[in-house]
Amino acid sequence: LLPQGIALRATDDNKAVFEARRTQLEAENLKRREEAEDVLKKSLDREAKEEEKRQRLAAGELGLDIYDMRPRLEQMGLKYV
């Protein structure tokens, strides 16, 4: 990791630079964690909605009814029989 510049040796100078940036790094880390939690919540919500729709479709309910498309199709002059 040292040759790629990903890691640094723990010299006094490098430790001082890290300590000076520590607050900023911790704030960035906290923000990333909050964003990750938000993404997780949204993905779990979407997964639950998809499962609900799969069950409704498997039970024989039509996509026209699930997505409330009948009124819009009737406005366009189409009628699903």
N, C-alpha and C positions, 0 to 999 in steps of 0.2 A: 504493500500500500504506500510505502514511502516513495518509491520511484514515480508513481503515478500522481503524487501530490494529494492523495486522499487523506493520508495521515501525516502527522508531524511528530517529531521527537518531543519528549516532555522536558524541554529545556526551560529555564526560568523565564526567558523572553517569551517563548510560546505559551507558557502558562499564564503570563501576564496579559498577553493578547486575548487568550481565551476568557479569562476572568473579566476583561473589559467588555467583551461581547456577550457574556453569559446571559444577562438580562434580556438582550435582544433575541438571542437564540431561544431562550425559554418562552418568550412571548410568541415567537413564530411557531414554536412547537405546540403551544396551547391553541393557537388559531387553527393549525392543521388538524389537531385532535377534534376540535369543535366541528370543523368542516367534515371530517371523516364520520363523526357521529350523525351529522345531518344527512350525509349520503347514505349511511347505513339505514337510517329511519325511512328515507324515501324509497330505498330499494326493497325493504321489507314490506312497506305499504303497497308498492307496485306488485310485488310477488303475491301478496294476499288478494289483491284485486284480480290478477290474472287467474289465480286458482278459483276464485268465485265465478268468473266468467266461464272457465273450463267446465265447472260443475253445471252451470246453467245450460251451456250448450250441450253437454252430455245428457242432460235431462230432457232435451228436445226443444228447448226454447230457441227461437230464431234470433239471429243477429239483428234483424230488422227491429225486433222488439227490445232487445238488450240495449241497442244503441239509439233507440227512439227515432228510427228513420222513417217510419210510416207517414207521420204528418208532413215531413219535408218532401217525401216522394209524391204525396197527394197534392201538395202545393205546385209541384212541377207537372201535374197532370197524370202521374202514374198511379196505378192501383195494384197492389200485390194481392193475389187471390190465393 
